[in-house]
Amino acid sequence: MEDGVLTMTTVDTTPPVPEAMPNIAVMREVQTGKLLVDLNKAAHMLSCSKRTIERERERGNLRCRRLGGRWRIEVSELHRYIKNLKTA
C-alpha cells in the first residue's frame, strides 16, 4: 500500500511443473489442473522406448487417455507406475 492506494495482485495456485522435468513440455488439463505428457515424453521420462509405453498402456499397466487425437498420461500416473515397479 503506497500513499493510501491499495493494489491487488492475483496469485497462481496451480502446482509448478516438477523440477525433475525442466526441458520436457507438459500440458496442464484445464478442467483438473493435472499435468499431462504424451507417450514420447513419458518414454523419455522413464528412459524407455515409446513402444514400451504403448505396450504398458495396452496391458492396462499405465492409465492413459486420448486428448486432441493423442494419448496423454498424467505425470502422477507415471509416478504410480514407477512405485509399483519398485514394489513388484
Contacts in CASP RR format, 6 or more apart in sequence:
PFRMAT RR
TARGET T0000
AUTHOR 0000-0000-0000
METHOD contacts of the structure
MODEL  1
MEDGVLTMTTVDTTPPVPEAMPNIAVMREVQTGKLLVDLNKAAHMLSCSK
RTIERERERGNLRCRRLGGRWRIEVSELHRYIKNLKTA
1 7 0 8 1.000
14 28 0 8 1.000
14 33 0 8 1.000
15 35 0 8 1.000
17 26 0 8 1.000
17 35 0 8 1.000
18 35 0 8 1.000
18 75 0 8 1.000
21 45 0 8 1.000
21 75 0 8 1.000
24 37 0 8 1.000
24 41 0 8 1.000
24 44 0 8 1.000
24 45 0 8 1.000
25 41 0 8 1.000
26 35 0 8 1.000
26 36 0 8 1.000
26 37 0 8 1.000
26 41 0 8 1.000
26 75 0 8 1.000
27 35 0 8 1.000
27 36 0 8 1.000
27 37 0 8 1.000
27 72 0 8 1.000
28 34 0 8 1.000
28 35 0 8 1.000
28 36 0 8 1.000
29 35 0 8 1.000
29 36 0 8 1.000
29 67 0 8 1.000
34 74 0 8 1.000
34 75 0 8 1.000
34 76 0 8 1.000
35 74 0 8 1.000
35 75 0 8 1.000
35 76 0 8 1.000
36 67 0 8 1.000
36 72 0 8 1.000
36 73 0 8 1.000
36 74 0 8 1.000
36 75 0 8 1.000
37 45 0 8 1.000
37 72 0 8 1.000
37 73 0 8 1.000
37 75 0 8 1.000
37 78 0 8 1.000
38 70 0 8 1.000
38 71 0 8 1.000
38 72 0 8 1.000
38 73 0 8 1.000
39 50 0 8 1.000
39 53 0 8 1.000
39 54 0 8 1.000
39 57 0 8 1.000
39 64 0 8 1.000
39 70 0 8 1.000
39 71 0 8 1.000
39 73 0 8 1.000
40 50 0 8 1.000
42 53 0 8 1.000
42 62 0 8 1.000
42 73 0 8 1.000
42 78 0 8 1.000
43 49 0 8 1.000
43 50 0 8 1.000
43 52 0 8 1.000
43 53 0 8 1.000
45 78 0 8 1.000
46 52 0 8 1.000
46 53 0 8 1.000
46 78 0 8 1.000
46 81 0 8 1.000
46 82 0 8 1.000
53 62 0 8 1.000
53 73 0 8 1.000
56 62 0 8 1.000
56 81 0 8 1.000
57 64 0 8 1.000
57 71 0 8 1.000
61 81 0 8 1.000
61 84 0 8 1.000
62 73 0 8 1.000
62 77 0 8 1.000
62 78 0 8 1.000
62 81 0 8 1.000
63 73 0 8 1.000
63 74 0 8 1.000
63 77 0 8 1.000
64 71 0 8 1.000
64 72 0 8 1.000
64 73 0 8 1.000
64 77 0 8 1.000
65 71 0 8 1.000
65 72 0 8 1.000
66 72 0 8 1.000
END
